[in-house]
Amino acid sequence: MLPFWNGSGLATPKYGNIAIEKLLKKLVSMGSRKDQIIAKVFGGSEV
């Protein structure tokens, strides 16, 4: 996964900013409340 989509090419979930947005929309559509969602991020890498 790459961190940010720079606006060129196709905006796919392989980019972090696109994937997070899609994930949040899906969670909310399934009944989650945004104010109760907690994110925990572990690790990382160098591309």
N, C-alpha and C positions, 0 to 999 in steps of 0.2 A: 504494500500500500504506500502510495506517495502522499506527502502531507497536504499539498494544495493543488487545485486545478487552476491553471493560469489563464483560462479563458479560450485557449486555442484547442481545436480538436473536440472530441466528444466528451461531455461531462459524465463520466462513469464512476461507479462506487469504488474504483481502485484508488481514487483520491480521497483523502481523509475528510476534507470539508464537505464533499458531496455525500460520502457514506454516512456521516453523522447526521446530516440533514434528513436523508432517507430513513435512517433508523428511527429518529425521533418521530417522524410523520407516521411510520408504521406502528410504533408503540402507542401513540395517541389514538390512532384509528382502531387499535385493539382494546382500548379502554383505559390506558394508563393516563395519569395526570402529570403534566409537565413539572408541577411544583413538587412532586414526590419522586422524580427520577434522580438517581445519584450515579455519577460516573466515576469509575476507578480505572486509572490507566497505569499499566505496569510495563516495564522494559522499554525498549526502543532500539533503534538501529540507525546506521548511517547508510544512506542510499548511495 
